[in-house]
């Protein structure tokens, strides 16, 4: 069985760096080539490969898409397909809020049709904004505790515990928790056709 990598920030950063470097060299790409394809700065890419950066989820998605591997592949070592168990607390912590919120990638599938399963918590006042993902991406969200405001393009959806939402992930969107105790929701992201040629986007600010 294959488990996700250890979730301490330093260990996870090193694991991601090693996988990015492995995939880049497998492609025969230079640092400059991958930076251009992913739309990130060369400095950021160097820091990611050295395991000294704490890249945003958006940056990791850009790198995963450019390499054609999908985000789940960046947080685990290359391996043959087998059953995968992620024990409680062993997911990849890829987002930390200012007040204790967490975005944890707990499971994922291989390309070309990548599915990601996330466990999110948001403290009151926290908001996570996500730029549009690749064309065709779809997301499914269910609130487990508290309330969550989901903005999708120009639309806003107020969700309470038990409510669910299906929405396009290929437009700008965000998740926010404005009041009450900590909110928790489960998020599934479907990204089809990972590994197909994509047009590089502008670098992250």
Backbone torsions as a table, in degrees:
resi	resn	phi	psi	omega
1	UNK	NA	147.2	-177.6
2	UNK	-110.2	123.8	179.4
3	UNK	-102.1	155.3	171.7
4	UNK	-64.4	158.7	-178.8
5	UNK	-65.6	159.6	176.6
6	UNK	-54.5	146.4	-168.4
7	UNK	-101.1	8.2	173.2
8	UNK	-64.5	143.4	-175.6
9	UNK	-53.9	-44.9	-177.7
10	UNK	-65.6	-43.5	-179.1
11	UNK	-65.0	-42.5	179.8
12	UNK	-65.6	-42.2	179.3
13	UNK	-60.8	-41.3	178.8
14	UNK	-66.7	-40.7	180.0
15	UNK	-63.3	-43.4	178.3
16	UNK	-63.3	-43.8	179.3
17	UNK	-59.7	-43.6	179.8
18	UNK	-64.5	-39.9	-178.2
19	UNK	-70.6	-40.2	177.9
20	UNK	-61.6	-45.7	179.4
21	UNK	-62.2	-42.7	179.0
22	UNK	-59.3	-48.1	-178.3
23	UNK	-67.5	-38.0	179.8
24	UNK	-63.4	-46.4	-178.7
25	UNK	-69.3	-31.7	175.3
26	UNK	-62.0	-37.4	176.6
27	UNK	-74.4	-15.1	-175.4
28	UNK	74.4	26.6	-177.0
29	UNK	-96.4	146.2	170.5
30	UNK	-80.0	170.1	174.9
31	UNK	-59.0	-42.6	-179.0
32	UNK	-62.8	-39.1	-178.7
33	UNK	-65.3	-46.0	-179.9
34	UNK	-66.7	-40.9	178.8
35	UNK	-58.6	-41.5	179.6
36	UNK	-67.6	-45.2	-178.3
37	UNK	-63.2	-37.8	-176.5
38	UNK	-86.8	-16.1	-177.7
39	UNK	72.4	35.3	175.1
40	UNK	-121.8	163.8	-179.6
41	UNK	-75.0	153.0	177.6
42	UNK	-62.4	-38.5	179.2
43	UNK	-60.3	-43.8	178.2
44	UNK	-62.1	-43.8	-179.4
45	UNK	-61.9	-43.7	178.0
46	UNK	-58.9	-44.8	-179.6
47	UNK	-64.3	-38.5	178.1
48	UNK	-64.0	-48.1	-177.8
49	UNK	-65.3	-28.7	178.2
50	UNK	-82.3	-7.5	-179.6
51	UNK	74.0	19.4	-177.5
52	UNK	-104.3	0.7	-178.3
53	UNK	-105.8	157.6	171.2
54	UNK	-117.0	74.7	-172.0
55	UNK	-68.0	151.8	176.5
56	UNK	-70.6	163.8	175.4
57	UNK	-59.5	-37.6	179.1
58	UNK	-61.0	-42.2	178.4
59	UNK	-64.5	-42.5	178.6
60	UNK	-63.2	-38.9	177.6
61	UNK	-63.4	-40.7	178.5
62	UNK	-61.4	-45.0	-179.8
63	UNK	-65.5	-43.8	-179.7
64	UNK	-62.6	-42.9	179.7
65	UNK	-65.4	-43.5	-179.4
66	UNK	-62.5	-37.8	-179.1
67	UNK	-81.7	-13.4	178.4
68	UNK	72.9	32.1	-176.5
69	UNK	-117.0	-19.2	-176.2
70	UNK	84.8	148.2	-177.0
71	UNK	-58.5	-43.2	-179.1
72	UNK	-55.1	-34.0	-177.9
73	UNK	-66.7	-22.2	-178.5
74	UNK	-77.4	-14.5	-177.5
75	UNK	-109.6	13.3	175.4
76	UNK	-145.3	155.0	-178.0
77	UNK	-73.8	155.8	175.3
78	UNK	-58.2	137.7	-178.6
79	UNK	-159.9	160.9	173.8
80	UNK	-69.7	150.4	179.6
81	UNK	-62.2	132.7	176.8
82	UNK	-159.6	174.1	176.2
83	UNK	-63.9	142.1	-176.6
84	UNK	-124.7	127.5	177.5
85	UNK	-115.0	126.7	172.8
86	UNK	-112.3	109.2	-178.6
87	UNK	-70.8	156.6	178.7
88	UNK	-54.0	128.0	179.7
89	UNK	89.0	-3.6	-176.8
90	UNK	-102.7	5.6	178.5
91	UNK	-68.6	169.4	-178.9
92	UNK	-88.4	112.0	179.9
93	UNK	-78.9	105.3	-173.5
94	UNK	-110.4	-7.3	176.4
95	UNK	-144.1	135.9	177.1
96	UNK	-126.7	127.4	177.2
97	UNK	-82.4	164.8	-178.9
98	UNK	-68.7	-20.3	-175.8
99	UNK	-119.1	19.2	175.2
100	UNK	109.0	-2.0	177.5
101	UNK	-65.6	158.6	-176.3
102	UNK	-144.9	140.9	170.3
103	UNK	-117.5	111.5	-173.0
104	UNK	-117.1	121.1	174.4
105	UNK	-81.9	114.0	-173.3
106	UNK	-102.9	-19.8	-180.0
107	UNK	-162.6	158.4	178.7
108	UNK	-167.5	162.4	-179.5
109	UNK	-112.7	173.3	-177.3
110	UNK	-86.3	160.5	173.0
111	UNK	-62.8	161.9	10.2
112	UNK	-88.2	-21.2	179.7
113	UNK	-104.5	97.8	-171.7
114	UNK	-91.1	133.8	174.4
115	UNK	-120.0	129.6	178.2
116	UNK	-115.6	138.9	175.3
117	UNK	-117.4	122.2	-175.3
118	UNK	-117.0	149.6	171.2
119	UNK	-118.1	113.0	-175.3
120	UNK	-112.5	141.0	167.4
121	UNK	-129.2	141.0	177.7
122	UNK	-129.2	128.4	173.4
123	UNK	-80.9	159.4	178.2
124	UNK	-53.8	132.7	179.1
125	UNK	90.7	-5.4	-179.2
126	UNK	-90.1	147.8	179.0
127	UNK	-145.1	135.1	174.6
128	UNK	-116.4	119.6	179.4
129	UNK	-102.3	138.7	-180.0
130	UNK	-128.3	130.6	174.4
131	UNK	-72.7	166.2	-179.5
132	UNK	-58.3	133.2	175.0
133	UNK	-84.3	-175.1	-177.2
134	UNK	-64.1	155.8	-176.2
135	UNK	-54.9	134.9	177.7
136	UNK	93.5	-7.8	180.0
137	UNK	-65.0	136.7	177.0
138	UNK	-128.8	148.0	-179.3
139	UNK	-129.2	145.1	175.8
140	UNK	-126.5	129.4	-174.2
141	UNK	-130.9	136.3	172.1
142	UNK	-131.4	129.0	179.4
143	UNK	-79.9	126.5	-179.9
144	UNK	-97.5	-35.9	179.4
145	UNK	-144.9	145.4	175.0
146	UNK	74.1	-154.0	-178.7
147	UNK	-134.0	146.9	-177.3
148	UNK	-135.0	136.2	173.5
149	UNK	-103.1	118.0	-179.3
150	UNK	-107.7	123.4	176.3
151	UNK	-106.8	126.3	-179.3
152	UNK	-126.3	106.4	-173.8
153	UNK	60.2	-121.8	-179.7
154	UNK	-95.2	4.0	-177.5
155	UNK	-101.6	148.6	175.9
156	UNK	-125.0	138.7	-178.9
157	UNK	-131.8	116.6	177.5
158	UNK	-91.0	120.1	-175.1
159	UNK	-119.8	138.7	174.9
160	UNK	-110.6	173.5	-178.5
161	UNK	-52.6	128.6	-179.2
162	UNK	96.7	-21.5	178.8
163	UNK	-74.1	151.0	179.3
164	UNK	-133.3	155.3	-178.3
165	UNK	-142.5	135.1	171.8
166	UNK	-113.2	130.5	-175.5
167	UNK	-153.8	159.5	177.9
168	UNK	-73.0	131.9	177.2
169	UNK	-93.9	1.3	-179.6
170	UNK	-95.3	23.5	167.7
171	UNK	-129.9	160.4	178.0
172	UNK	-59.1	139.8	-179.1
173	UNK	-153.0	165.7	-178.9
174	UNK	-154.4	160.3	176.5
175	UNK	-126.4	134.0	-177.6
176	UNK	-141.9	152.6	175.6
177	UNK	-131.6	117.5	-169.7
178	UNK	-103.6	-20.0	-175.7
179	UNK	-158.4	166.2	178.0
180	UNK	82.7	-168.2	179.9
181	UNK	-75.9	177.4	-177.6
182	UNK	-56.2	136.6	176.4
183	UNK	-98.5	148.7	178.1
184	UNK	-136.3	137.7	176.8
185	UNK	-145.9	154.6	176.0
186	UNK	-101.5	136.5	-176.5
187	UNK	-130.1	129.9	175.0
188	UNK	-115.8	127.9	-179.0
189	UNK	-117.5	126.0	177.4
190	UNK	-111.3	119.9	-179.8
191	UNK	-122.7	103.1	-177.3
192	UNK	-81.2	153.6	170.9
193	UNK	69.2	29.1	178.1
194	UNK	-65.1	134.3	-178.6
195	UNK	106.4	-14.3	173.7
196	UNK	-73.1	158.0	-179.4
197	UNK	-63.8	131.0	179.9
198	UNK	-122.5	153.4	176.1
199	UNK	-81.1	125.2	179.7
200	UNK	-57.6	142.3	179.2
201	UNK	-102.9	171.8	178.3
202	UNK	-66.2	147.7	-179.6
203	UNK	-62.8	153.1	173.8
204	UNK	-64.7	147.5	174.0
205	UNK	-73.4	NA	NA
